[in-house]
Amino acid sequence: MKKITAILALLLIGATISCNKDWTTEQYEQYISFKAPINGDGITPIHVRYNPNGQVNYELPVLVSGSTNNDKSVLVHLGVDPDTLTAFNDANFQNRTDLYYKELTDNYFTVPDTVSIPKGVNSNTVKLGFTLKDIDLVNKWILPLTIEPAEGYTPNPRRNYAKALLRIVPFNDYSGTYSATALKVYLKGEEGGSAIVKNTVESYVVDENTVFFYAGTVDENKGDRGKYKIYAHFDEDKREVTLYSDNPLMNLQVNQTLNYSVEEVPDELQPYLVHRYLTINNIDYNYTDYTSVANSTIDYTIRGSLIMERKINTQIPDEDQAIQW
């Protein structure tokens, strides 16, 4: 019995030594990848602070995969990849070309041709520059990037690793996703009856103090959504919101003065986390839907309030990273 125990112990020691030796050599291929996790839509939103007066940078990580440290200096070649975006649109939207993501035009961005990853280092960041003044966010802009094959490395062959479909989302203090459960959409003249309620309303940057959102139940899935933009300008002195439209066919009528409030509340369990609540009150407007039904119009009344929460990690200095999107 003692002899059997001794043999088993020797076998166990041998196996342990063998396992330890395994970890000194690379277990996987050292591929090159982007760190660009996708959302439920299959794309990667990146948030950049809107700046009308110059360029804003976003640092996109580039990684060396593997079980050991990078064993050589690598010069990674980058490129814009419209073919991947075309294939993505075709696969997801077929003939609904009005819903296609659009390739971000080169007047809005700069991308370096290469990024270096030194020996012994497993990642670096590529600095993407964005100049987004006057960009129209009715279009769903995508910057499609790829890691180009080159001598000295292999782009990761797995799907969504060597490619990145970056949806560009500029933000200001008032843009983002608002909870809309307290906002009611009525047929005009039937405000005492049943209402349509959306879960959320998305707002998009126009300038530093202005956003736009879509009227009523219109959202990004409506092909002619651009005809139903409502602008909201935030007056920081009066704490008022002015709604207006540049489309007279909408017949936008604002029935009372809107105001807004901002409240910041520290998290009870994580004191470094701050909840910033922006509430828009007294929403009351009418508009006309003149495209949904041929040769007919539908008038709506919208009443209620909207609230947006931002969770901000005060320990992170970069604003786009500090906000938990």
Contacts in CASP RR format, 6 or more apart in sequence:
PFRMAT RR
TARGET T0000
AUTHOR 0000-0000-0000
METHOD contacts of the structure
MODEL  1
MKKITAILALLLIGATISCNKDWTTEQYEQYISFKAPINGDGITPIHVRY
NPNGQVNYELPVLVSGSTNNDKSVLVHLGVDPDTLTAFNDANFQNRTDLY
YKELTDNYFTVPDTVSIPKGVNSNTVKLGFTLKDIDLVNKWILPLTIEPA
EGYTPNPRRNYAKALLRIVPFNDYSGTYSATALKVYLKGEEGGSAIVKNT
VESYVVDENTVFFYAGTVDENKGDRGKYKIYAHFDEDKREVTLYSDNPLM
NLQVNQTLNYSVEEVPDELQPYLVHRYLTINNIDYNYTDYTSVANSTIDY
TIRGSLIMERKINTQIPDEDQAIQW
23 67 0 8 1.000
24 68 0 8 1.000
25 68 0 8 1.000
26 66 0 8 1.000
26 67 0 8 1.000
26 68 0 8 1.000
26 71 0 8 1.000
27 66 0 8 1.000
27 67 0 8 1.000
27 68 0 8 1.000
28 65 0 8 1.000
28 66 0 8 1.000
28 67 0 8 1.000
29 65 0 8 1.000
29 66 0 8 1.000
29 154 0 8 1.000
30 64 0 8 1.000
30 65 0 8 1.000
30 66 0 8 1.000
30 70 0 8 1.000
30 71 0 8 1.000
30 153 0 8 1.000
30 154 0 8 1.000
31 64 0 8 1.000
31 65 0 8 1.000
31 66 0 8 1.000
31 153 0 8 1.000
31 154 0 8 1.000
31 155 0 8 1.000
31 156 0 8 1.000
31 157 0 8 1.000
31 158 0 8 1.000
31 161 0 8 1.000
31 162 0 8 1.000
32 62 0 8 1.000
32 63 0 8 1.000
32 64 0 8 1.000
32 65 0 8 1.000
32 74 0 8 1.000
32 76 0 8 1.000
32 117 0 8 1.000
32 147 0 8 1.000
32 153 0 8 1.000
32 154 0 8 1.000
32 155 0 8 1.000
32 156 0 8 1.000
32 162 0 8 1.000
33 62 0 8 1.000
33 63 0 8 1.000
33 65 0 8 1.000
33 147 0 8 1.000
33 155 0 8 1.000
33 156 0 8 1.000
33 158 0 8 1.000
33 161 0 8 1.000
33 162 0 8 1.000
34 60 0 8 1.000
34 61 0 8 1.000
34 62 0 8 1.000
34 63 0 8 1.000
34 145 0 8 1.000
34 147 0 8 1.000
34 161 0 8 1.000
34 162 0 8 1.000
34 163 0 8 1.000
34 164 0 8 1.000
35 60 0 8 1.000
35 61 0 8 1.000
35 62 0 8 1.000
35 63 0 8 1.000
35 123 0 8 1.000
36 44 0 8 1.000
36 60 0 8 1.000
36 160 0 8 1.000
36 164 0 8 1.000
36 165 0 8 1.000
36 166 0 8 1.000
37 44 0 8 1.000
38 44 0 8 1.000
38 160 0 8 1.000
38 165 0 8 1.000
39 45 0 8 1.000
42 88 0 8 1.000
42 160 0 8 1.000
42 165 0 8 1.000
43 88 0 8 1.000
43 101 0 8 1.000
43 142 0 8 1.000
43 165 0 8 1.000
43 166 0 8 1.000
43 167 0 8 1.000
44 164 0 8 1.000
44 165 0 8 1.000
44 166 0 8 1.000
44 167 0 8 1.000
45 166 0 8 1.000
45 167 0 8 1.000
45 169 0 8 1.000
45 325 0 8 1.000
46 58 0 8 1.000
46 60 0 8 1.000
46 166 0 8 1.000
46 167 0 8 1.000
46 168 0 8 1.000
46 169 0 8 1.000
46 320 0 8 1.000
47 169 0 8 1.000
47 170 0 8 1.000
47 171 0 8 1.000
47 320 0 8 1.000
47 323 0 8 1.000
47 325 0 8 1.000
48 56 0 8 1.000
48 58 0 8 1.000
48 130 0 8 1.000
48 132 0 8 1.000
48 168 0 8 1.000
48 169 0 8 1.000
48 170 0 8 1.000
48 171 0 8 1.000
48 320 0 8 1.000
49 56 0 8 1.000
49 170 0 8 1.000
49 171 0 8 1.000
49 172 0 8 1.000
49 319 0 8 1.000
49 320 0 8 1.000
50 56 0 8 1.000
50 132 0 8 1.000
50 170 0 8 1.000
50 171 0 8 1.000
50 172 0 8 1.000
50 175 0 8 1.000
50 205 0 8 1.000
50 207 0 8 1.000
50 208 0 8 1.000
51 132 0 8 1.000
51 133 0 8 1.000
52 133 0 8 1.000
52 207 0 8 1.000
52 208 0 8 1.000
53 133 0 8 1.000
54 131 0 8 1.000
54 133 0 8 1.000
55 110 0 8 1.000
55 129 0 8 1.000
55 130 0 8 1.000
55 131 0 8 1.000
56 129 0 8 1.000
56 130 0 8 1.000
56 131 0 8 1.000
56 132 0 8 1.000
57 127 0 8 1.000
57 128 0 8 1.000
57 129 0 8 1.000
57 130 0 8 1.000
58 127 0 8 1.000
58 128 0 8 1.000
58 129 0 8 1.000
58 130 0 8 1.000
58 320 0 8 1.000
59 125 0 8 1.000
59 126 0 8 1.000
59 127 0 8 1.000
59 128 0 8 1.000
60 125 0 8 1.000
60 126 0 8 1.000
60 128 0 8 1.000
60 145 0 8 1.000
60 164 0 8 1.000
60 166 0 8 1.000
61 123 0 8 1.000
61 124 0 8 1.000
61 125 0 8 1.000
62 76 0 8 1.000
62 115 0 8 1.000
62 117 0 8 1.000
62 123 0 8 1.000
62 124 0 8 1.000
62 125 0 8 1.000
62 126 0 8 1.000
62 147 0 8 1.000
63 122 0 8 1.000
63 123 0 8 1.000
64 70 0 8 1.000
64 74 0 8 1.000
64 117 0 8 1.000
64 121 0 8 1.000
64 122 0 8 1.000
64 123 0 8 1.000
65 156 0 8 1.000
69 120 0 8 1.000
69 121 0 8 1.000
69 122 0 8 1.000
70 117 0 8 1.000
70 118 0 8 1.000
70 119 0 8 1.000
70 120 0 8 1.000
70 121 0 8 1.000
70 122 0 8 1.000
71 119 0 8 1.000
71 120 0 8 1.000
72 119 0 8 1.000
72 152 0 8 1.000
73 116 0 8 1.000
73 117 0 8 1.000
73 118 0 8 1.000
73 119 0 8 1.000
74 116 0 8 1.000
74 117 0 8 1.000
74 152 0 8 1.000
74 153 0 8 1.000
75 114 0 8 1.000
75 115 0 8 1.000
75 116 0 8 1.000
75 150 0 8 1.000
76 114 0 8 1.000
76 115 0 8 1.000
76 116 0 8 1.000
76 117 0 8 1.000
76 147 0 8 1.000
76 150 0 8 1.000
76 153 0 8 1.000
77 113 0 8 1.000
77 114 0 8 1.000
77 147 0 8 1.000
77 148 0 8 1.000
77 149 0 8 1.000
77 150 0 8 1.000
78 111 0 8 1.000
78 112 0 8 1.000
78 113 0 8 1.000
78 114 0 8 1.000
78 115 0 8 1.000
78 126 0 8 1.000
78 145 0 8 1.000
78 146 0 8 1.000
78 147 0 8 1.000
78 148 0 8 1.000
79 111 0 8 1.000
79 113 0 8 1.000
79 145 0 8 1.000
79 146 0 8 1.000
79 147 0 8 1.000
79 148 0 8 1.000
80 103 0 8 1.000
80 111 0 8 1.000
80 143 0 8 1.000
80 144 0 8 1.000
80 145 0 8 1.000
80 146 0 8 1.000
81 144 0 8 1.000
81 145 0 8 1.000
81 146 0 8 1.000
81 163 0 8 1.000
82 103 0 8 1.000
82 144 0 8 1.000
84 144 0 8 1.000
84 146 0 8 1.000
84 163 0 8 1.000
84 165 0 8 1.000
85 101 0 8 1.000
85 103 0 8 1.000
85 142 0 8 1.000
85 144 0 8 1.000
85 165 0 8 1.000
88 101 0 8 1.000
88 165 0 8 1.000
89 97 0 8 1.000
89 100 0 8 1.000
89 101 0 8 1.000
93 99 0 8 1.000
93 100 0 8 1.000
98 223 0 8 1.000
98 224 0 8 1.000
99 220 0 8 1.000
99 221 0 8 1.000
99 223 0 8 1.000
100 140 0 8 1.000
101 140 0 8 1.000
101 141 0 8 1.000
101 142 0 8 1.000
101 165 0 8 1.000
101 167 0 8 1.000
102 139 0 8 1.000
102 140 0 8 1.000
102 141 0 8 1.000
102 142 0 8 1.000
103 141 0 8 1.000
103 142 0 8 1.000
103 143 0 8 1.000
103 144 0 8 1.000
104 141 0 8 1.000
104 142 0 8 1.000
104 143 0 8 1.000
104 168 0 8 1.000
107 131 0 8 1.000
108 130 0 8 1.000
108 131 0 8 1.000
108 132 0 8 1.000
108 135 0 8 1.000
108 141 0 8 1.000
108 168 0 8 1.000
109 128 0 8 1.000
109 129 0 8 1.000
109 130 0 8 1.000
109 131 0 8 1.000
109 143 0 8 1.000
109 168 0 8 1.000
110 128 0 8 1.000
110 129 0 8 1.000
111 126 0 8 1.000
111 128 0 8 1.000
111 129 0 8 1.000
111 143 0 8 1.000
111 145 0 8 1.000
112 126 0 8 1.000
112 127 0 8 1.000
115 124 0 8 1.000
115 125 0 8 1.000
115 126 0 8 1.000
116 124 0 8 1.000
117 123 0 8 1.000
117 124 0 8 1.000
118 124 0 8 1.000
128 143 0 8 1.000
128 166 0 8 1.000
130 168 0 8 1.000
130 170 0 8 1.000
132 168 0 8 1.000
132 170 0 8 1.000
132 205 0 8 1.000
135 141 0 8 1.000
135 168 0 8 1.000
135 170 0 8 1.000
137 170 0 8 1.000
137 204 0 8 1.000
137 205 0 8 1.000
137 212 0 8 1.000
138 204 0 8 1.000
138 225 0 8 1.000
138 226 0 8 1.000
138 229 0 8 1.000
140 167 0 8 1.000
140 220 0 8 1.000
141 167 0 8 1.000
141 168 0 8 1.000
142 165 0 8 1.000
142 166 0 8 1.000
142 167 0 8 1.000
142 168 0 8 1.000
143 165 0 8 1.000
143 166 0 8 1.000
143 168 0 8 1.000
144 163 0 8 1.000
144 164 0 8 1.000
144 165 0 8 1.000
144 166 0 8 1.000
145 163 0 8 1.000
145 164 0 8 1.000
145 166 0 8 1.000
146 155 0 8 1.000
146 162 0 8 1.000
146 163 0 8 1.000
146 164 0 8 1.000
147 155 0 8 1.000
147 156 0 8 1.000
147 162 0 8 1.000
147 163 0 8 1.000
148 155 0 8 1.000
149 155 0 8 1.000
155 161 0 8 1.000
155 162 0 8 1.000
156 162 0 8 1.000
170 205 0 8 1.000
171 205 0 8 1.000
171 320 0 8 1.000
171 323 0 8 1.000
172 205 0 8 1.000
172 207 0 8 1.000
172 208 0 8 1.000
172 209 0 8 1.000
172 211 0 8 1.000
173 234 0 8 1.000
173 278 0 8 1.000
174 203 0 8 1.000
174 209 0 8 1.000
174 210 0 8 1.000
174 211 0 8 1.000
174 232 0 8 1.000
174 234 0 8 1.000
174 278 0 8 1.000
174 308 0 8 1.000
175 203 0 8 1.000
175 204 0 8 1.000
175 205 0 8 1.000
175 211 0 8 1.000
176 202 0 8 1.000
176 203 0 8 1.000
176 204 0 8 1.000
176 211 0 8 1.000
176 308 0 8 1.000
177 200 0 8 1.000
177 201 0 8 1.000
177 202 0 8 1.000
177 203 0 8 1.000
177 308 0 8 1.000
178 200 0 8 1.000
178 201 0 8 1.000
178 202 0 8 1.000
178 203 0 8 1.000
178 213 0 8 1.000
178 280 0 8 1.000
178 306 0 8 1.000
178 307 0 8 1.000
178 308 0 8 1.000
179 199 0 8 1.000
179 200 0 8 1.000
179 306 0 8 1.000
179 307 0 8 1.000
179 308 0 8 1.000
179 309 0 8 1.000
180 197 0 8 1.000
180 198 0 8 1.000
180 199 0 8 1.000
180 200 0 8 1.000
180 201 0 8 1.000
180 306 0 8 1.000
181 197 0 8 1.000
181 199 0 8 1.000
182 304 0 8 1.000
182 305 0 8 1.000
182 306 0 8 1.000
182 307 0 8 1.000
183 197 0 8 1.000
183 198 0 8 1.000
183 201 0 8 1.000
183 283 0 8 1.000
183 302 0 8 1.000
183 303 0 8 1.000
183 304 0 8 1.000
183 305 0 8 1.000
183 306 0 8 1.000
184 195 0 8 1.000
184 196 0 8 1.000
184 197 0 8 1.000
184 302 0 8 1.000
184 303 0 8 1.000
184 304 0 8 1.000
185 195 0 8 1.000
185 196 0 8 1.000
185 197 0 8 1.000
185 198 0 8 1.000
185 216 0 8 1.000
185 217 0 8 1.000
185 300 0 8 1.000
185 301 0 8 1.000
185 302 0 8 1.000
186 192 0 8 1.000
186 193 0 8 1.000
186 195 0 8 1.000
186 196 0 8 1.000
186 300 0 8 1.000
186 301 0 8 1.000
186 302 0 8 1.000
186 303 0 8 1.000
187 298 0 8 1.000
187 299 0 8 1.000
187 300 0 8 1.000
187 301 0 8 1.000
188 286 0 8 1.000
188 299 0 8 1.000
188 300 0 8 1.000
188 301 0 8 1.000
189 301 0 8 1.000
191 301 0 8 1.000
191 303 0 8 1.000
196 216 0 8 1.000
196 217 0 8 1.000
198 216 0 8 1.000
198 217 0 8 1.000
198 219 0 8 1.000
201 213 0 8 1.000
201 214 0 8 1.000
201 306 0 8 1.000
202 213 0 8 1.000
202 214 0 8 1.000
202 219 0 8 1.000
202 220 0 8 1.000
203 211 0 8 1.000
203 212 0 8 1.000
203 213 0 8 1.000
203 232 0 8 1.000
203 308 0 8 1.000
204 211 0 8 1.000
204 212 0 8 1.000
204 213 0 8 1.000
205 211 0 8 1.000
206 212 0 8 1.000
206 231 0 8 1.000
209 233 0 8 1.000
209 234 0 8 1.000
209 235 0 8 1.000
209 236 0 8 1.000
210 231 0 8 1.000
210 232 0 8 1.000
210 233 0 8 1.000
210 234 0 8 1.000
211 231 0 8 1.000
211 232 0 8 1.000
211 234 0 8 1.000
212 229 0 8 1.000
212 230 0 8 1.000
212 231 0 8 1.000
212 232 0 8 1.000
213 229 0 8 1.000
213 230 0 8 1.000
213 232 0 8 1.000
214 220 0 8 1.000
214 222 0 8 1.000
214 225 0 8 1.000
214 226 0 8 1.000
214 228 0 8 1.000
214 229 0 8 1.000
214 230 0 8 1.000
215 228 0 8 1.000
215 229 0 8 1.000
215 230 0 8 1.000
215 250 0 8 1.000
215 252 0 8 1.000
215 287 0 8 1.000
215 289 0 8 1.000
215 300 0 8 1.000
215 302 0 8 1.000
216 228 0 8 1.000
216 287 0 8 1.000
216 300 0 8 1.000
216 302 0 8 1.000
218 225 0 8 1.000
218 228 0 8 1.000
219 225 0 8 1.000
222 228 0 8 1.000
224 291 0 8 1.000
227 247 0 8 1.000
227 249 0 8 1.000
227 250 0 8 1.000
227 291 0 8 1.000
228 247 0 8 1.000
228 250 0 8 1.000
228 287 0 8 1.000
228 289 0 8 1.000
229 245 0 8 1.000
229 246 0 8 1.000
229 247 0 8 1.000
230 243 0 8 1.000
230 244 0 8 1.000
230 245 0 8 1.000
230 252 0 8 1.000
230 285 0 8 1.000
230 287 0 8 1.000
231 243 0 8 1.000
231 244 0 8 1.000
231 245 0 8 1.000
231 246 0 8 1.000
232 241 0 8 1.000
232 242 0 8 1.000
232 243 0 8 1.000
232 258 0 8 1.000
232 280 0 8 1.000
233 241 0 8 1.000
233 242 0 8 1.000
233 244 0 8 1.000
234 240 0 8 1.000
234 241 0 8 1.000
234 260 0 8 1.000
235 241 0 8 1.000
235 242 0 8 1.000
238 259 0 8 1.000
239 259 0 8 1.000
239 260 0 8 1.000
239 261 0 8 1.000
240 257 0 8 1.000
240 258 0 8 1.000
240 259 0 8 1.000
240 260 0 8 1.000
241 258 0 8 1.000
241 259 0 8 1.000
241 260 0 8 1.000
241 280 0 8 1.000
242 258 0 8 1.000
243 252 0 8 1.000
243 254 0 8 1.000
243 258 0 8 1.000
243 285 0 8 1.000
244 252 0 8 1.000
244 254 0 8 1.000
245 252 0 8 1.000
245 287 0 8 1.000
249 288 0 8 1.000
249 290 0 8 1.000
250 287 0 8 1.000
250 288 0 8 1.000
250 290 0 8 1.000
251 286 0 8 1.000
251 287 0 8 1.000
251 288 0 8 1.000
251 299 0 8 1.000
252 285 0 8 1.000
252 286 0 8 1.000
252 287 0 8 1.000
253 285 0 8 1.000
253 286 0 8 1.000
253 287 0 8 1.000
254 284 0 8 1.000
254 285 0 8 1.000
255 284 0 8 1.000
255 285 0 8 1.000
255 286 0 8 1.000
256 282 0 8 1.000
256 284 0 8 1.000
257 282 0 8 1.000
258 280 0 8 1.000
258 281 0 8 1.000
258 282 0 8 1.000
258 283 0 8 1.000
259 280 0 8 1.000
259 281 0 8 1.000
259 282 0 8 1.000
260 278 0 8 1.000
260 279 0 8 1.000
260 280 0 8 1.000
260 281 0 8 1.000
261 278 0 8 1.000
261 279 0 8 1.000
261 281 0 8 1.000
262 276 0 8 1.000
262 277 0 8 1.000
262 278 0 8 1.000
262 279 0 8 1.000
263 276 0 8 1.000
263 277 0 8 1.000
263 279 0 8 1.000
264 274 0 8 1.000
264 275 0 8 1.000
264 276 0 8 1.000
264 277 0 8 1.000
265 274 0 8 1.000
265 275 0 8 1.000
265 277 0 8 1.000
266 273 0 8 1.000
266 274 0 8 1.000
266 275 0 8 1.000
267 273 0 8 1.000
267 274 0 8 1.000
267 275 0 8 1.000
267 311 0 8 1.000
272 313 0 8 1.000
272 314 0 8 1.000
272 315 0 8 1.000
273 311 0 8 1.000
273 312 0 8 1.000
273 313 0 8 1.000
273 314 0 8 1.000
274 311 0 8 1.000
274 312 0 8 1.000
274 314 0 8 1.000
275 309 0 8 1.000
275 310 0 8 1.000
275 311 0 8 1.000
275 312 0 8 1.000
276 309 0 8 1.000
276 310 0 8 1.000
276 311 0 8 1.000
276 312 0 8 1.000
277 307 0 8 1.000
277 308 0 8 1.000
277 309 0 8 1.000
278 307 0 8 1.000
278 308 0 8 1.000
278 310 0 8 1.000
279 305 0 8 1.000
279 306 0 8 1.000
279 307 0 8 1.000
279 308 0 8 1.000
280 305 0 8 1.000
280 306 0 8 1.000
280 307 0 8 1.000
281 304 0 8 1.000
281 305 0 8 1.000
282 304 0 8 1.000
282 305 0 8 1.000
283 302 0 8 1.000
283 303 0 8 1.000
283 304 0 8 1.000
283 305 0 8 1.000
283 306 0 8 1.000
284 301 0 8 1.000
284 302 0 8 1.000
284 303 0 8 1.000
284 304 0 8 1.000
285 301 0 8 1.000
285 302 0 8 1.000
286 299 0 8 1.000
286 300 0 8 1.000
286 301 0 8 1.000
286 302 0 8 1.000
287 299 0 8 1.000
287 300 0 8 1.000
287 302 0 8 1.000
288 297 0 8 1.000
288 298 0 8 1.000
288 299 0 8 1.000
288 300 0 8 1.000
289 297 0 8 1.000
289 298 0 8 1.000
289 299 0 8 1.000
289 300 0 8 1.000
290 297 0 8 1.000
292 298 0 8 1.000
310 323 0 8 1.000
310 324 0 8 1.000
311 323 0 8 1.000
311 324 0 8 1.000
312 322 0 8 1.000
312 323 0 8 1.000
312 324 0 8 1.000
313 321 0 8 1.000
313 322 0 8 1.000
313 323 0 8 1.000
313 324 0 8 1.000
314 322 0 8 1.000
315 322 0 8 1.000
316 322 0 8 1.000
END
